[in-house]
Amino acid sequence: MKVLFYAAKNYDKKSFEPFEEQYPDVAIDYIDHELEPRTAMLAKGYDAICAFVSADVGAETLTILHDIGVNIVLMRCAGFNNVDIEKAKELGITVKRVPAYSPEAVAELAMALALAVNRRLYKAYNKVRENDYTLKGLRGVNFHGKTAGIVGTGKIGAVMCQICRGFGMKVIAYDVYENPSLKDFVEYVSFDELLERSDLISLHCPLMDSTYHLINLETIKKMKDGVILVNTSRGALVDTAELIEGIRLNKFLGVGLDVYEEETGNVYEDRSDEIMMHSVTARLLAFPNVMITSHQGFYTMEALAAIAETTLDNLMDAVNGVHTANDVT
């Protein structure tokens, strides 16, 4: 069973290689190229490909893969909004993902971002490195006693609820499907009520038609003044242009983003020598109360190991025709 691993980084190889002995019939080749229509042909002669959330797994890519005999797509991530699901079904391509590699990894980063933008840790760090020990621009608020609004209470959102509870926050949540395991300390409310009551809003929902640009100027205006917004889920949950407008209206105490709409060409690439002439991300970074990280919510030792093992399990299930909760198609 031959697998072509697209957009392979050094940490990918290090996390997958320890599991290869458990799967002696699987041979993985790692390449730097991202999966897209013009690189799909590289998978000729392989049984399956492995891609990440930044890949282009659209209709054209899937058609090429199907034509060269590749009928298994392994997404080493939870998100699959970059996959043309209907086209995959039409072509008979099996697509599997890793829906819950480490909820704690992502939720802990979400709280880290919330704390960092609240207490201006990035600014404080740079000030002290320049021997500036003044407190100007560093004032934050106590989280204890405040209200955390969690949008999406699946595995990651549930962990974020628990973390916020540990900080002594009142936790309210919005989800189409309420999580019964949280009912003893989480109050479920409407989305509008969550916007109006929350001091901290953290997004943990999938990207679908119903959640696209969930955060826009209209919903931002419903938030409290001085709210903290964190997104570690999917970039397009937030309308970036309208978020910028909301920041200019002084609506936010802080904004922490591990994902953002413009990330596809940036994630895991070194663009430090480039001038980003029309970058919305650059405009976001110009604000003193915004912190952006590079889609690193998954990047812990435990999460990487879980991703590798689950992806290889998904491969064997696909080969054997076993359907699980990890199926996308």
C-alpha positions in Angstrom: 0.0 0.0 0.0 1.8 3.1 -1.3 0.9 6.6 0.1 2.1 9.9 -1.2 2.3 12.5 1.6 1.9 16.0 0.4 3.3 19.2 1.9 5.4 17.2 4.3 7.3 19.1 6.9 10.1 17.7 9.1 7.8 17.3 12.0 5.3 15.3 9.9 8.0 12.7 9.1 9.1 12.6 12.7 5.6 12.0 13.9 4.6 9.4 11.3 7.8 7.4 11.1 7.6 5.8 14.6 4.2 4.2 13.6 5.4 2.8 10.3 6.6 -0.4 12.0 3.0 -1.1 13.1 1.9 -0.9 9.5 4.5 -3.0 7.6 2.3 -3.1 4.4 2.3 0.7 4.2 5.0 2.6 2.4 5.0 6.4 2.6 6.8 8.8 0.4 7.0 12.4 1.6 7.2 15.4 -0.8 7.3 19.2 -0.1 4.7 20.1 -2.8 1.2 21.0 -1.7 -1.7 19.1 -3.2 -3.4 21.0 -6.0 -4.4 20.2 -9.6 -0.9 20.7 -11.0 0.7 18.4 -8.4 -2.0 15.7 -8.3 -0.4 13.8 -11.1 2.6 13.2 -8.9 0.5 10.6 -7.1 0.4 8.3 -10.2 1.3 4.8 -9.0 0.1 5.4 -5.5 -2.9 3.9 -3.7 -3.7 6.8 -1.5 -2.6 10.4 -0.8 -2.3 12.3 2.5 -3.2 16.0 2.6 -3.6 18.8 5.1 -6.2 21.5 5.6 -4.3 23.9 3.3 -4.5 21.6 0.3 -6.8 22.1 -2.7 -8.9 19.0 -2.8 -11.5 20.4 -5.2 -13.2 18.9 -8.1 -10.3 19.2 -10.5 -7.8 17.7 -8.1 -10.1 14.8 -7.3 -10.8 14.1 -10.9 -7.1 13.8 -11.7 -6.5 11.6 -8.6 -9.4 9.3 -9.7 -8.1 9.2 -13.3 -4.6 8.0 -12.1 -6.1 5.3 -9.8 -6.0 7.1 -6.4 -9.3 6.5 -4.6 -8.3 7.1 -1.0 -7.7 10.6 0.4 -6.5 10.9 3.9 -6.9 14.3 5.6 -4.4 14.6 8.5 -6.6 17.2 10.1 -10.1 17.8 11.4 -11.3 20.3 8.8 -12.5 19.2 5.4 -14.1 22.4 4.0 -11.3 22.3 1.3 -12.7 19.0 0.0 -15.3 18.9 -2.7 -17.4 16.2 -0.9 -20.0 15.8 -3.7 -17.3 15.3 -6.3 -15.5 12.7 -4.2 -18.8 10.8 -3.7 -19.5 11.0 -7.5 -16.0 9.6 -8.2 -16.2 6.9 -5.5 -13.2 8.4 -3.7 -13.0 7.6 0.0 -12.1 10.6 2.2 -11.3 10.2 5.8 -10.1 12.8 8.4 -8.8 13.0 12.0 -11.7 14.7 13.8 -10.3 14.7 17.4 -6.5 14.4 17.5 -6.1 16.4 20.7 -8.9 18.7 21.9 -6.7 19.9 24.7 -4.0 21.1 22.3 -6.3 23.5 20.5 -8.3 24.6 23.5 -5.1 25.4 25.5 -3.8 27.5 22.6 -7.2 29.3 22.5 -6.8 30.3 26.2 -3.2 31.2 25.6 -4.2 33.6 22.9 -7.0 35.0 25.1 -4.5 35.6 27.9 -1.8 37.0 25.6 -4.1 39.6 24.0 -5.7 40.5 27.4 -2.4 41.1 29.2 -0.5 42.2 26.1 2.2 39.6 26.7 3.7 40.1 23.2 4.1 43.8 23.8 5.4 43.3 27.3 8.0 40.9 26.0 9.3 43.2 23.4 9.3 46.2 25.7 11.5 44.5 28.3 13.9 43.2 25.6 14.4 46.9 24.8 14.9 47.8 28.5 11.6 49.5 28.7 10.0 48.6 32.0 7.0 51.0 31.9 3.5 49.6 32.0 2.1 51.8 29.3 -0.3 49.8 27.0 -0.2 46.7 29.1 -3.4 46.9 31.2 -5.8 44.0 31.0 -8.8 42.7 32.9 -9.4 39.8 35.3 -10.9 36.8 33.7 -12.2 35.6 37.1 -15.9 36.5 37.4 -16.2 37.4 33.7 -18.4 35.6 31.1 -16.9 33.3 28.5 -19.0 32.6 25.4 -18.1 29.4 23.6 -19.4 29.0 20.1 -19.4 25.2 19.3 -19.2 22.7 22.2 -17.8 19.6 20.5 -14.7 18.0 21.8 -12.5 21.2 21.6 -15.2 23.6 22.6 -16.0 21.3 25.6 -12.4 21.5 26.8 -12.4 25.3 26.4 -15.5 25.4 28.6 -13.7 23.5 31.3 -10.6 25.7 31.0 -12.8 28.8 31.4 -14.6 27.3 34.3 -11.2 26.7 35.9 -10.4 30.4 35.6 -13.6 31.2 37.6 -15.5 32.4 34.6 -19.2 32.0 34.0 -19.6 29.8 30.9 -22.3 30.3 28.3 -22.4 28.5 25.0 -24.1 28.3 21.6 -24.4 25.2 19.5 -27.1 23.6 17.4 -26.4 20.4 19.3 -26.1 20.9 23.1 -23.5 18.8 24.8 -25.1 17.0 27.8 -21.8 16.5 29.5 -21.5 20.2 30.1 -25.0 20.9 31.4 -24.0 21.0 35.0 -22.0 24.3 34.5 -22.6 25.6 31.0 -25.7 27.7 30.1 -26.8 27.3 26.5 -28.1 30.5 25.0 -29.0 31.9 21.6 -26.1 33.2 19.5 -27.3 36.8 19.8 -27.5 36.5 23.6 -24.0 35.0 23.7 -22.7 38.0 21.7 -24.4 40.4 24.0 -23.3 38.8 27.3 -19.7 37.5 26.7 -16.5 39.2 27.8 -14.5 36.5 25.9 -15.8 34.8 22.8 -14.0 31.7 21.5 -14.9 30.0 18.2 -14.9 26.2 18.0 -17.4 25.4 15.3 -16.9 23.8 11.8 -16.9 25.9 8.7 -20.2 25.4 6.8 -22.5 27.5 4.7 -24.4 28.4 7.9 -21.2 29.5 9.8 -19.4 31.2 7.0 -18.6 34.8 8.2 -20.4 34.1 11.4 -18.5 37.0 12.8 -19.2 40.1 10.7 -19.8 43.8 11.3 -23.5 43.1 12.2 -22.6 40.5 14.8 -19.6 42.5 16.1 -21.9 45.5 16.9 -24.0 43.2 19.1 -20.9 42.4 21.3 -19.9 44.2 24.4 -17.4 46.9 24.1 -14.0 45.6 25.3 -14.7 42.0 24.3 -11.9 39.5 23.5 -12.4 37.4 20.4 -10.4 34.2 19.8 -10.6 32.0 16.7 -8.7 28.7 16.6 -11.2 26.9 14.3 -11.5 28.1 10.7 -10.5 31.4 9.3 -13.6 32.0 7.2 -15.8 32.0 10.3 -14.7 35.6 10.6 -15.1 38.2 7.9 -11.6 39.7 8.1 -12.5 43.1 6.4 -15.4 43.6 8.8 -13.3 42.5 11.7 -10.9 45.2 10.9 -13.7 47.7 10.8 -14.8 46.4 14.2 -11.3 46.9 15.6 -11.3 50.5 14.3 -14.5 51.1 16.1 -12.7 50.1 19.4 -15.0 47.2 19.9 -12.3 44.8 21.1 -10.0 44.7 24.0 -8.1 42.1 22.0 -8.3 39.6 19.1 -6.4 36.4 19.0 -6.3 34.4 15.7 -4.6 31.1 15.0 -6.6 30.9 11.7 -7.6 33.6 9.3 -9.0 33.9 5.8 -5.8 34.7 4.0 -3.7 32.0 5.6 -3.6 29.5 2.7 -0.5 31.0 1.0 1.2 31.7 4.4 0.8 28.8 6.6 4.1 27.0 7.4 5.9 29.1 4.9 8.7 31.6 5.5 7.7 34.8 3.9 9.8 37.1 6.0 11.7 38.5 3.0 8.6 39.4 1.0 6.6 42.6 0.9 3.0 41.7 1.2 1.5 44.5 -0.9 -2.2 43.7 -0.6 -2.2 41.6 2.5 -5.3 41.8 4.8 -3.2 40.0 7.4 -0.6 42.8 7.4 -3.4 45.2 8.1 -4.5 43.1 11.1 -1.0 43.0 12.5 -0.8 46.7 12.4 -3.2 46.9 15.4 -1.7 46.8 18.9 -4.4 44.6 20.3 -4.2 41.8 17.7 -2.1 38.6 17.9 -1.9 36.1 15.1 -0.2 32.7 15.2 0.4 30.3 12.3 -2.3 27.7 12.6 -0.4 25.9 15.4 -3.3 24.7 17.5 -2.5 21.1 16.5 1.3 21.5 17.1 2.0 19.5 20.3 3.8 16.2 20.6 0.7 14.4 21.7 -1.5 15.8 19.0 1.0 14.9 16.2 1.2 11.4 17.5 -2.5 11.0 17.5 -2.8 12.5 14.0 -0.3 10.0 12.7 -1.8 6.9 14.3 -5.4 7.9 13.4 -4.4 8.6 9.8 -2.8 5.2 9.4 -5.8 3.6 11.0 -8.0 5.4 8.6 -5.9 4.1 5.7 -6.4 0.5 6.8 -10.1 1.0 7.4 -10.4 2.5 3.9 -8.6 -0.4 2.3 -10.8 -2.9 4.2 -14.0 -1.0 3.5 -14.6 -0.2 7.2 -16.8 2.8 7.8 -16.2 4.9 11.0 -17.0 8.3 12.4 -13.9 9.5 10.6 -15.5 9.2 7.2 -16.1 12.3 5.2 -17.4 10.3 2.2 
